[in-house]
């Protein structure tokens, strides 16, 4: 199996969840980030990088508990683009990367395996799951895009850098690919 690096974006400001870092809030008795990292660990990536805000000791500890590499984003306040840029592998480090969001712990590992299989078989340079017509995560991205990803900044994600013809949308029945946790009501068990 060719090397694909998982990148978990966990440096967000929780703007829609005031008063408490949402990734540290418990969901089912466990911090949300721990649930997400556990799911990613079960997916069997050769390397996983967790991008956190600078000096965030709790997030660093959560990532290291799974043996994952920690990357501190000194510019996390600039938005998700800066976190992607921090986490992207160096050219030649892997054939691709899978970008996960820290607030999406309900993705089934079988879904990730299906996406990875499509990516490795060449179904697209970018593989993105779709649930009931809505695009989701993780997004698998070929190494040819690493340079452009490393230049991202601001609150725009990576979608704008891809050629439409390079993106393969893979339908799934896994609602976890679109289920994130943004407001307090999302944490109700």
Secondary structure, 3 states (H helix, E strand, C coil): CCCEEEEEEECCCCCCCCCCCHHHCEECCEEHHHHHHHHHHHCCCCEEEEEEECCCHHHHHHHHHCCCEEEEECCHHHCHHHHHHHHCCCCCCCCEEEEEECCCCCCCHHHHHHHHHHHHCCCCCEEEEEECCEEEEEEEEEHHHHHHHHCCCCCCCCHHHCCHHHEEEEECCCHHHCCCCCCHHHHCC
